[in-house]
Amino acid sequence: MSHDPLRSGAADELAHVDDRIIGTAFKWSMLVFALIGAGVVVALVARSGGDPEPVVIERPPVAPPDRLTPSTPELPSIPFTDITTGSGIQFVHETGATGEKLLPETMGGGVAFLDYDDDGDQDLLLVNAGVWPDADDATADAATTALYRNDGRGQFEDVTAAAGLDARCYGMGVAVGDYDADGDEDVYLTTFGPNRLYRNDGGVFRDVTTRAAVGGDPGSWSTSAGFFDADNDGDLDLFVANYVQWTRALNNQLAFTLNGTDRAYGPPKQYAGAHCVLYRNEGDGTFTDTSEASGIRVTNPATGSPMAKTLGVTFVDLDGVNGLDVIVANDTVQNFVFRNRGDGTFEEIGAASGIAFDGMGSATGAMGIDAEDFGNNGRIGIGIGNFANESTSFYVQQDDAWQFADMAGAQGIGSPSRLRLSFGLFMFDADLDGRLDVLQANGHLEEEINAIQPSQHYRQAAQIFWNAGGDGRVRFETLPEALLGDLTRPIAGRGAAYADIDGDGDLDVVLTQVGGAPLLLRNDQTRGHHWLRVRLRDRGGNPDAIGAVVEATVGSVTQRRRVMPTRSYLSQVELPVTFGIGHATRVDHVRVRWPDGGVTAIDAVEADRLLEIERPEE
């Protein structure tokens, strides 16, 4: 098979590339190319006006990762059953695509599990895009964000209009948090355009964006967002990630193509970066933009322009000292680590920490992100989903809390993830054995990719890397599709989140896809393992105790979970934390480290229950 040379403006550079190089060059529908064949040639798209690549900051050496002896455990069956339609979910994500190949059409929408009506059940919110804001039919039957109320048994009712969330915007992501400390969960939507904050008043949402002053630049393209206490003053601040400086006009000026004829989606390298935003909660329903003063605006030292191209964000206290630090997944430029100084300001140390680049020293097409104590040993692992032909990154904390090594290969995640294009990623205990597994949602950007690159497919199966543990070491095993049920149905996967939607103790999953229906997947594992779920109630400005760490000790093993809904890609998981305890029938000790450092301890807790812990009066 051969193609005519591809042309873009005056670009006529010819090159031969093999399948692996195509994968790299193609990143984000990539620079234009064609397959190898006898006499096949390609002409790459000329770079146009992009900023120089970020300067690589030299980092101190990190001890090489241990090579783990391959284990041969019996792999568990963890079947998931697609209950989307049967549960009442009728949502379909709309992109508004009409053939122009506009980059935002590829990104999909986020999803959140939240208890919006405070009845103890996990409800479901799905973000939609719909027609473009300037389309002629923008006022006619436009798609909206959807809110579904859970009846406690995994059956859902569409309450979007009654709850006031029938918002029409080109939506991207969602953040959930009780920013006004009135006892119910508020919702922030990121969009291509002005973002929106909805205050929850007893189950009815009111748009308070203007008063709160968190709409952002009307021309911005925001992605992931999250509520957390940035300055340790007891209330929830708001972090908003922005992607690239993209316009429709600029998109259409750049002639991206895969086959020399038809338009294709262009890569982010062709667009300038954009600054993240940090809003400080003033405690009166308003926020102040402290992005520059706080130190989270990172500029390219060579050009002075914004460096970030952010798609994913999560918050974790890496050293247990000054509060929550911010980990940012950037697409095609280095990742950021914002070390919290404890006073509302941050120091960016991504390169020095070893998280800025992958194990080969390269920036990746980073998207979904999560961070947890995955080995029950106090060391944080940070997983980041990357583009096709880039392994998922898995950074493991070293003896120094601020030093990480990318151990994706050593931990068993590297090779099995290399061919997938991964968006949503999170850690959860899929089979309640007491060890955190990794799930990633996969899917390509170009529907025609298989014709250009045979190793790639538009719709891809999700993956679970099962935590085999053993002898104090952690190694992940890729679970075969036959053991996972409907979870591995190929989709154009994007957002991903988890919650116990039916009250049986194990964690169910939702995966969104771009331009299609989500997959709501009931966890039907039957390993007979016991569990404990913990829901915290704090006082003051952070009633849900976002940022708290809960420990559960059974025998000599202590598991740790963060109360942190902001994980994955554009998405939010439930607030309760879940501990699988295997065949144990009780937890010896439960210990809560509240966001302000206070501690609550409870002994001898029976298994298979939801334990609600309220902050005791002091």
C-alpha positions as CSV (number, residue, x, y, z in Angstrom):
1,M,0.0,0.0,0.0
2,S,1.3,3.4,-0.8
3,H,0.3,7.1,-0.7
4,D,1.1,10.2,-2.5
5,P,3.4,12.6,-0.6
6,L,1.5,14.7,1.8
7,R,1.8,18.4,1.6
8,S,1.1,21.3,4.0
9,G,1.7,24.8,2.6
10,A,5.4,24.8,1.4
11,A,6.3,21.8,3.5
12,D,7.8,19.0,1.2
13,E,10.2,17.3,3.6
14,L,10.4,13.6,2.7
15,A,11.2,10.8,5.2
16,H,10.9,7.1,5.7
17,V,9.4,6.1,9.0
18,D,8.6,2.7,10.6
19,D,5.6,1.9,12.6
20,R,7.2,2.8,15.9
21,I,8.3,6.2,14.7
22,I,4.9,6.8,13.3
23,G,3.5,6.4,16.7
24,T,5.8,9.0,18.1
25,A,5.5,11.5,15.2
26,F,1.8,11.0,15.1
27,K,1.2,12.1,18.7
28,W,-2.2,13.8,18.9
29,S,-3.0,12.9,15.3
30,M,0.4,13.9,14.8
31,L,2.5,15.4,12.2
32,V,1.4,14.1,8.8
33,F,2.8,10.7,7.7
34,A,2.1,7.6,5.7
35,L,3.0,3.9,6.2
36,I,6.2,2.2,5.2
37,G,6.0,0.5,1.9
38,A,8.2,0.0,-1.1
39,G,9.0,3.5,-2.2
40,V,6.6,5.1,0.3
41,V,7.5,8.6,1.2
42,V,5.9,11.1,3.5
43,A,6.1,14.9,3.8
44,L,5.8,16.1,7.3
45,V,3.6,19.1,8.3
46,A,5.7,22.2,8.7
47,R,5.8,23.5,12.2
48,S,4.1,26.9,12.4
49,G,4.6,29.5,15.0
50,G,4.9,27.1,18.0
51,D,7.0,28.0,21.0
52,P,10.4,26.4,21.4
53,E,10.3,23.2,23.5
54,P,10.6,23.8,27.2
55,V,14.1,23.9,28.6
56,V,14.9,20.6,30.3
57,I,16.0,21.3,33.9
58,E,18.7,18.9,35.0
59,R,17.6,16.8,38.0
60,P,19.6,14.9,40.6
61,P,20.2,11.2,40.0
62,V,17.6,8.8,41.4
63,A,18.4,5.2,42.4
64,P,17.5,2.9,39.5
65,P,14.2,1.0,40.0
66,D,14.5,-2.5,41.4
67,R,13.8,-5.3,38.9
68,L,11.1,-7.4,40.4
69,T,11.2,-11.1,40.0
70,P,8.2,-12.1,37.9
71,S,5.5,-13.7,40.0
72,T,3.0,-16.3,38.8
73,P,-0.1,-15.7,40.9
74,E,-3.4,-17.1,40.0
75,L,-5.2,-14.2,38.2
76,P,-8.6,-13.4,39.6
77,S,-11.8,-13.1,37.7
78,I,-13.3,-9.6,38.2
79,P,-16.2,-9.4,35.8
80,F,-17.9,-6.1,35.1
81,T,-21.4,-6.0,33.7
82,D,-22.7,-3.2,31.4
83,I,-25.9,-1.9,33.0
84,T,-26.0,1.4,31.3
85,T,-29.3,1.2,29.6
86,G,-30.9,-1.1,32.1
87,S,-30.1,1.3,34.9
88,G,-31.8,4.2,33.2
89,I,-28.8,6.1,31.7
90,Q,-29.8,7.5,28.3
91,F,-26.9,10.0,28.0
92,V,-25.0,10.3,24.7
93,H,-22.0,12.6,24.4
94,E,-22.2,15.0,21.5
95,T,-19.1,16.6,19.9
96,G,-20.7,19.0,17.4
97,A,-18.3,17.7,14.8
98,T,-19.2,18.6,11.2
99,G,-16.0,17.6,9.4
100,E,-13.8,20.6,10.2
101,K,-11.6,18.4,12.5
102,L,-11.6,20.9,15.4
103,L,-9.2,19.7,18.2
104,P,-11.7,20.1,21.2
105,E,-14.0,17.6,19.5
106,T,-11.5,14.8,20.4
107,M,-11.3,15.4,24.1
108,G,-14.6,13.9,25.3
109,G,-16.4,14.8,28.6
110,G,-15.8,14.1,32.2
111,V,-17.9,12.3,34.8
112,A,-18.5,12.6,38.5
113,F,-20.0,10.5,41.2
114,L,-21.5,12.7,43.9
115,D,-24.2,12.6,46.5
116,Y,-25.9,15.7,45.4
117,D,-29.1,15.2,47.5
118,D,-27.2,13.9,50.6
119,D,-29.2,10.7,50.8
120,G,-26.2,8.4,51.1
121,D,-26.3,7.2,47.5
122,Q,-23.8,8.0,44.7
123,D,-25.5,10.0,42.0
124,L,-24.0,10.4,38.5
125,L,-23.2,13.6,36.5
126,L,-22.1,13.4,32.9
127,V,-20.6,16.4,31.1
128,N,-21.6,17.1,27.5
129,A,-20.3,19.3,24.7
130,G,-22.9,19.6,21.9
131,V,-23.0,22.0,19.1
132,W,-20.3,24.6,18.8
133,P,-21.2,27.9,20.5
134,D,-21.2,29.8,17.1
135,A,-23.1,27.2,15.2
136,D,-26.3,28.3,13.4
137,D,-28.4,25.8,15.3
138,A,-26.8,26.5,18.7
139,T,-30.2,27.3,20.3
140,A,-31.9,24.2,18.8
141,D,-32.0,21.0,20.8
142,A,-28.4,21.4,22.1
143,A,-27.0,18.7,24.3
144,T,-26.6,19.4,28.0
145,T,-24.8,18.1,31.0
146,A,-26.9,15.3,32.6
147,L,-27.5,14.5,36.3
148,Y,-28.9,11.1,37.3
149,R,-30.3,10.4,40.8
150,N,-29.4,7.0,42.2
151,D,-32.2,5.1,44.1
152,G,-29.5,3.3,46.2
153,R,-29.7,0.0,44.2
154,G,-28.0,1.2,41.0
155,Q,-31.1,2.5,39.2
156,F,-31.0,6.1,38.0
157,E,-33.5,8.8,37.2
158,D,-32.7,11.8,35.0
159,V,-33.2,14.9,37.2
160,T,-31.2,17.3,35.2
161,A,-33.8,19.9,34.6
162,A,-35.3,19.7,38.0
163,A,-31.9,20.1,39.6
164,G,-31.0,23.1,37.4
165,L,-28.1,21.6,35.6
166,D,-29.5,21.6,32.1
167,A,-26.6,23.8,31.1
168,R,-25.8,24.3,27.4
169,C,-22.1,24.9,27.0
170,Y,-19.2,23.1,25.3
171,G,-18.3,21.2,28.4
172,M,-15.1,19.4,29.3
173,G,-14.6,18.5,32.9
174,V,-16.2,18.6,36.4
175,A,-15.1,19.3,39.9
176,V,-17.2,18.6,43.0
177,G,-16.8,20.2,46.5
178,D,-18.7,22.0,49.2
179,Y,-17.0,25.3,48.7
180,D,-19.6,27.3,50.8
181,A,-19.6,24.7,53.7
182,D,-23.4,24.5,53.8
183,G,-23.4,20.7,53.8
184,D,-24.1,19.9,50.2
185,E,-21.8,19.3,47.2
186,D,-21.4,22.1,44.7
187,V,-20.4,21.6,41.0
188,Y,-17.9,23.4,38.8
189,L,-17.9,22.8,35.1
190,T,-14.9,23.5,32.8
191,T,-15.6,24.3,29.2
192,F,-14.2,25.5,26.0
193,G,-15.2,29.1,26.9
194,P,-16.4,30.5,30.2
195,N,-16.5,28.0,33.1
196,R,-19.4,27.7,35.4
197,L,-19.9,27.3,39.2
198,Y,-23.2,25.9,40.4
199,R,-24.1,26.2,44.1
200,N,-26.2,23.4,45.5
201,D,-29.1,24.7,47.5
202,G,-30.8,21.6,48.9
203,G,-30.6,19.6,45.7
204,V,-31.2,22.5,43.3
205,F,-28.2,24.1,41.6
206,R,-27.9,27.9,41.0
207,D,-25.4,29.4,38.6
208,V,-23.2,31.7,40.8
209,T,-20.3,32.0,38.5
210,T,-20.4,35.8,38.2
211,R,-20.7,36.5,41.9
212,A,-18.0,33.9,42.7
213,A,-15.7,35.3,40.0
214,V,-14.5,31.9,38.7
215,G,-15.6,32.0,35.1
216,G,-12.1,32.5,33.8
217,D,-11.1,34.0,30.5
218,P,-14.0,33.6,28.0
219,G,-11.5,32.4,25.3
220,S,-9.8,29.8,27.5
221,W,-9.9,26.1,27.1
222,S,-10.2,24.5,30.5
223,T,-9.9,20.8,31.2
224,S,-9.6,19.2,34.7
225,A,-10.3,21.0,37.9
226,G,-10.5,20.3,41.6
227,F,-11.3,21.7,45.0
228,F,-8.7,21.5,47.7
229,D,-7.4,23.6,50.6
230,A,-4.4,25.3,49.0
231,D,-3.5,27.7,51.9
232,N,-4.4,25.6,54.9
233,D,-7.0,28.0,56.1
234,G,-9.7,25.4,56.4
235,D,-11.9,26.1,53.3
236,L,-11.8,24.8,49.7
237,D,-9.9,26.7,47.1
238,L,-10.2,25.8,43.4
239,F,-7.5,24.7,40.9
240,V,-8.4,25.0,37.2
241,A,-6.3,23.4,34.4
242,N,-6.1,25.0,31.0
243,Y,-4.9,23.2,27.9
244,V,-3.6,25.2,24.9
245,Q,-4.3,28.6,23.2
246,W,-6.5,27.3,20.5
247,T,-8.9,29.0,18.1
248,R,-11.0,27.7,15.3
249,A,-9.4,30.1,12.9
250,L,-5.9,28.9,13.8
251,N,-7.0,25.3,13.6
252,N,-8.3,25.8,10.0
253,Q,-5.1,27.6,8.9
254,L,-3.0,24.5,9.7
255,A,-3.5,21.8,7.1
256,F,-3.3,18.6,9.1
257,T,-3.9,15.4,7.2
258,L,-3.2,11.6,7.5
259,N,-3.6,10.5,4.0
260,G,-2.7,13.5,1.9
261,T,-6.3,14.4,1.2
262,D,-8.6,14.5,4.2
263,R,-8.3,16.8,7.1
264,A,-7.1,15.4,10.4
265,Y,-6.9,16.6,14.0
266,G,-3.8,18.6,14.8
267,P,-1.3,17.9,17.6
268,P,-1.0,20.2,20.7
269,K,2.6,21.0,19.8
270,Q,1.2,23.4,17.1
271,Y,-0.4,25.6,19.8
272,A,1.0,27.7,22.6
273,G,0.5,26.6,26.2
274,A,-1.8,28.2,28.7
275,H,-1.5,29.0,32.4
276,C,-3.3,27.0,35.1
277,V,-5.4,29.1,37.5
278,L,-5.7,29.0,41.3
279,Y,-8.7,30.7,43.0
280,R,-8.5,31.4,46.7
281,N,-11.7,30.9,48.6
282,E,-12.5,34.1,50.5
283,G,-15.1,32.4,52.7
284,D,-18.0,34.7,51.6
285,G,-19.0,32.9,48.4
286,T,-16.3,34.7,46.3
287,F,-12.9,33.7,45.1
288,T,-9.7,35.7,44.2
289,D,-7.4,34.7,41.4
290,T,-4.0,34.1,43.1
291,S,-2.4,32.2,40.2
292,E,0.6,34.5,39.8
293,A,1.2,35.3,43.4
294,S,0.9,31.6,44.4
295,G,3.6,30.5,41.9
296,I,1.5,28.1,39.8
297,R,2.0,30.1,36.6
298,V,5.0,28.5,34.9
299,T,6.6,30.1,31.9
300,N,9.0,28.7,29.3
301,P,12.4,30.2,30.3
302,A,13.3,30.5,26.7
303,T,10.3,32.5,25.6
304,G,8.5,33.8,28.6
305,S,5.2,32.2,27.4
306,P,3.0,29.8,29.3
307,M,4.5,26.3,29.5
308,A,1.5,24.3,30.8
309,K,-0.7,22.2,28.5
310,T,-2.6,20.5,31.3
311,L,-5.1,17.7,31.0
312,G,-5.0,16.0,34.4
313,V,-4.5,17.1,38.0
314,T,-4.6,15.6,41.5
315,F,-3.6,16.6,45.0
316,V,-1.6,14.7,47.5
317,D,0.5,15.6,50.6
318,L,3.9,14.1,49.6
319,D,5.8,14.8,52.8
320,G,3.1,15.2,55.4
321,V,4.3,18.7,56.3
322,N,2.7,21.7,54.6
323,G,-0.6,20.4,53.2
324,L,-1.6,19.2,49.8
325,D,0.8,19.4,46.9
326,V,-0.4,19.6,43.3
327,I,0.6,17.1,40.6
328,V,-0.1,18.2,37.0
329,A,-0.1,16.0,33.9
330,N,0.9,18.1,30.9
331,D,0.5,17.0,27.3
332,T,3.8,16.9,25.3
333,V,5.6,19.2,27.8
334,Q,7.0,18.4,31.2
335,N,4.7,17.5,34.1
336,F,4.6,19.8,37.1
337,V,4.9,19.2,40.8
338,F,3.8,22.1,42.9
339,R,5.3,21.8,46.4
340,N,3.1,23.5,49.0
341,R,5.0,25.9,51.1
342,G,2.1,26.0,53.6
343,D,1.1,29.6,53.1
344,G,-0.8,29.5,49.9
345,T,2.3,29.6,47.7
346,F,3.9,26.8,45.7
347,E,7.3,25.9,44.3
348,E,7.4,24.0,41.0
349,I,9.9,21.1,41.3
350,G,8.7,18.6,38.6
351,A,12.1,18.1,37.0
352,A,14.0,17.9,40.3
353,S,11.5,15.4,41.6
354,G,11.8,13.0,38.7
355,I,8.1,13.4,37.7
356,A,8.5,15.9,34.8
357,F,9.6,13.3,32.3
358,D,9.3,9.6,31.7
359,G,12.0,7.0,32.4
360,M,13.7,7.9,29.1
361,G,13.8,11.6,30.0
362,S,11.1,12.6,27.5
363,A,7.9,14.6,27.9
364,T,4.9,12.5,27.1
365,G,1.3,13.0,25.9
366,A,0.1,12.9,29.6
367,M,-3.6,12.9,30.3
368,G,-5.2,11.0,33.3
369,I,-3.5,10.9,36.7
370,D,-3.8,9.4,40.1
371,A,-1.6,9.1,43.2
372,E,-1.9,6.7,46.1
373,D,0.0,4.5,48.6
374,F,-0.3,1.5,46.2
375,G,2.0,-0.9,48.0
376,N,0.7,-0.4,51.6
377,N,4.2,0.7,52.6
378,G,3.7,4.5,52.9
379,R,5.3,5.2,49.5
380,I,3.2,7.1,47.0
381,G,2.8,5.9,43.4
382,I,1.8,8.3,40.7
383,G,0.2,6.9,37.5
384,I,-0.2,9.0,34.4
385,G,-1.9,7.7,31.2
386,N,0.0,8.7,28.0
387,F,-0.4,8.7,24.2
388,A,-0.2,5.7,21.9
389,N,3.2,4.1,21.7
390,E,4.1,5.7,25.0
391,S,3.9,3.5,28.1
392,T,1.8,4.6,31.0
393,S,4.1,6.3,33.5
394,F,4.2,5.0,37.0
395,Y,6.4,7.1,39.4
396,V,7.3,5.5,42.7
397,Q,8.4,7.6,45.7
398,Q,11.9,7.0,46.9
399,D,13.5,7.3,50.4
400,D,13.4,11.0,49.9
401,A,9.7,12.0,49.8
402,W,10.5,14.5,47.0
403,Q,12.3,12.0,44.8
404,F,10.5,9.6,42.3
405,A,11.6,7.1,39.7
406,D,9.4,6.0,36.8
407,M,9.1,2.2,37.4
408,A,6.3,1.4,34.9
409,G,8.4,-1.3,33.3
410,A,9.7,-2.8,36.6
411,Q,6.2,-2.8,38.0
412,G,4.6,-4.6,35.0
413,I,2.6,-1.7,33.6
414,G,5.0,-0.5,30.9
415,S,4.9,-2.9,28.0
416,P,1.2,-3.9,28.3
417,S,0.2,-0.2,28.1
418,R,2.5,0.9,25.3
419,L,0.1,0.5,22.4
420,R,-2.9,2.0,24.1
421,L,-3.9,5.7,24.0
422,S,-4.9,6.2,27.6
423,F,-7.1,9.0,29.1
424,G,-8.9,8.2,32.3
425,L,-6.7,6.5,35.0
426,F,-7.2,5.7,38.6
427,M,-6.3,3.3,41.4
428,F,-8.9,1.3,43.2
429,D,-9.2,-2.1,44.9
430,A,-11.2,-3.9,42.2
431,D,-11.4,-7.3,44.0
432,L,-11.3,-6.1,47.7
433,D,-8.0,-8.0,48.4
434,G,-6.4,-5.0,50.1
435,R,-4.2,-3.9,47.3
436,L,-4.8,-1.1,44.9
437,D,-5.2,-2.0,41.2
438,V,-4.9,0.4,38.2
439,L,-7.6,1.0,35.7
440,Q,-7.1,3.0,32.5
441,A,-9.7,4.0,29.9
442,N,-8.3,3.9,26.3
443,G,-9.3,5.2,22.9
444,H,-7.7,7.0,19.9
445,L,-8.4,10.4,18.5
446,E,-8.8,9.5,14.8
447,E,-11.5,7.2,13.6
448,E,-9.4,6.3,10.5
449,I,-6.2,5.6,12.5
450,N,-6.2,1.8,11.7
451,A,-5.9,2.5,8.0
452,I,-2.8,4.6,8.6
453,Q,-1.2,2.7,11.5
454,P,-2.3,-0.9,11.7
455,S,-1.2,-1.3,15.3
456,Q,-3.8,1.3,16.4
457,H,-7.6,1.3,16.7
458,Y,-10.0,4.1,17.3
459,R,-12.0,2.1,19.9
460,Q,-9.9,0.3,22.4
461,A,-10.5,-1.9,25.4
462,A,-10.0,-0.6,29.0
463,Q,-7.3,-2.3,31.0
464,I,-6.9,-3.4,34.7
465,F,-3.5,-4.0,36.1
466,W,-4.0,-6.2,39.0
467,N,-1.8,-5.6,42.1
468,A,-0.3,-9.0,42.8
469,G,1.7,-7.8,45.8
470,G,3.7,-10.5,47.7
471,D,6.9,-10.4,49.8
472,G,6.6,-6.7,50.4
473,R,7.0,-5.9,46.7
474,V,4.4,-4.8,44.3
475,R,4.0,-6.0,40.8
476,F,1.1,-5.5,38.5
477,E,-0.3,-8.2,36.3
478,T,-2.4,-7.4,33.2
479,L,-5.8,-9.1,33.6
480,P,-6.9,-10.9,30.4
481,E,-10.0,-9.5,28.8
482,A,-11.8,-12.9,29.4
483,L,-11.6,-12.2,33.2
484,L,-13.1,-8.6,33.0
485,G,-16.5,-9.0,31.3
486,D,-17.9,-5.9,29.6
487,L,-15.1,-3.7,30.9
488,T,-13.1,-4.5,27.9
489,R,-15.7,-3.7,25.3
490,P,-13.8,-1.4,22.8
491,I,-14.8,2.2,23.1
492,A,-13.4,5.6,22.3
493,G,-12.7,6.0,26.1
494,R,-12.1,9.3,27.8
495,G,-13.2,10.0,31.4
496,A,-13.4,7.4,34.1
497,A,-14.6,7.3,37.7
498,Y,-15.6,4.8,40.4
499,A,-18.2,4.4,43.2
500,D,-20.2,1.8,45.0
501,I,-23.5,2.5,43.3
502,D,-25.5,-0.5,44.6
503,G,-24.4,-0.7,48.2
504,D,-22.7,-4.1,48.0
505,G,-19.3,-2.9,49.0
506,D,-17.3,-3.3,45.8
507,L,-16.5,-0.5,43.4
508,D,-18.4,0.0,40.2
509,V,-17.0,2.0,37.3
510,V,-18.2,4.4,34.7
511,L,-16.2,5.1,31.5
512,T,-17.2,7.9,29.1
513,Q,-16.5,7.9,25.4
514,V,-16.3,10.8,23.0
515,G,-19.3,11.0,20.7
516,G,-21.1,8.1,22.3
517,A,-22.8,6.6,25.3
518,P,-20.9,5.9,28.5
519,L,-20.4,2.5,30.0
520,L,-21.8,2.1,33.5
521,L,-20.3,-1.1,34.7
522,R,-21.4,-3.0,37.8
523,N,-18.6,-4.9,39.6
524,D,-19.7,-8.5,39.8
525,Q,-16.6,-10.0,41.4
526,T,-17.4,-12.9,43.7
527,R,-14.1,-13.6,45.5
528,G,-15.8,-13.5,49.0
529,H,-13.6,-10.7,50.3
530,H,-14.8,-8.4,53.0
531,W,-14.7,-4.6,53.0
532,L,-15.0,-1.4,55.0
533,R,-16.2,1.9,53.6
534,V,-15.5,5.1,55.5
535,R,-17.3,8.5,55.1
536,L,-15.9,11.5,56.9
537,R,-17.7,14.6,58.2
538,D,-15.5,17.5,59.3
539,R,-16.3,20.8,60.8
540,G,-15.6,24.3,59.4
541,G,-15.1,25.2,55.8
542,N,-14.3,21.7,54.5
543,P,-17.2,19.5,55.7
544,D,-16.3,16.5,53.5
545,A,-12.7,16.5,54.8
546,I,-11.2,16.6,51.3
547,G,-7.5,15.9,51.8
548,A,-7.8,13.7,54.9
549,V,-6.0,10.4,55.0
550,V,-7.8,7.3,56.4
551,E,-5.8,4.3,57.5
552,A,-7.2,0.8,58.1
553,T,-5.0,-1.8,59.8
554,V,-5.6,-5.5,59.7
555,G,-2.9,-7.5,61.4
556,S,0.5,-6.2,60.2
557,V,-0.9,-4.5,57.1
558,T,-2.0,-0.9,57.1
559,Q,-3.8,0.5,54.0
560,R,-4.1,4.2,53.4
561,R,-6.7,6.1,51.3
562,R,-7.0,9.8,50.5
563,V,-10.3,11.6,50.6
564,M,-9.8,13.1,47.2
565,P,-12.4,13.1,44.4
566,T,-10.1,14.8,41.9
567,R,-8.5,12.0,40.0
568,S,-8.4,10.5,36.5
569,Y,-9.2,12.7,33.5
570,L,-11.8,15.5,33.6
571,S,-13.6,13.5,36.3
572,Q,-14.3,13.0,40.0
573,V,-14.7,9.8,42.1
574,E,-16.9,9.3,45.1
575,L,-16.0,10.8,48.5
576,P,-16.3,7.6,50.7
577,V,-13.1,5.6,50.7
578,T,-13.1,1.8,50.4
579,F,-10.8,-0.8,52.0
580,G,-10.8,-4.4,50.8
581,I,-9.7,-6.6,53.7
582,G,-9.7,-10.0,52.1
583,H,-10.9,-12.8,54.4
584,A,-10.6,-10.8,57.6
585,T,-14.0,-10.1,59.3
586,R,-13.0,-6.9,61.1
587,V,-10.5,-4.0,60.9
588,D,-8.3,-3.8,64.0
589,H,-7.7,-0.1,63.8
590,V,-9.1,2.9,61.8
591,R,-7.1,6.1,62.0
592,V,-8.1,9.4,60.4
593,R,-5.6,12.2,59.9
594,W,-7.8,15.2,59.3
595,P,-6.7,17.9,56.9
596,D,-5.5,20.2,59.7
597,G,-3.4,17.4,61.2
598,G,-5.8,16.3,63.9
599,V,-6.2,12.6,64.5
600,T,-9.2,10.3,65.3
601,A,-8.7,6.6,66.1
602,I,-11.3,3.8,66.3
603,D,-10.5,0.2,67.2
604,A,-12.2,-3.1,66.3
605,V,-14.5,-2.1,63.5
606,E,-16.7,-4.9,62.0
607,A,-16.4,-5.5,58.3
608,D,-18.9,-5.1,55.5
609,R,-20.4,-1.8,56.5
610,L,-20.2,2.0,55.9
611,L,-18.5,3.7,58.8
612,E,-19.4,7.4,59.1
613,I,-16.9,9.3,61.2
614,E,-17.7,12.8,62.4
615,R,-15.0,15.1,63.6
616,P,-15.3,15.1,67.4
617,E,-15.6,18.4,69.3
618,E,-12.4,19.4,70.9
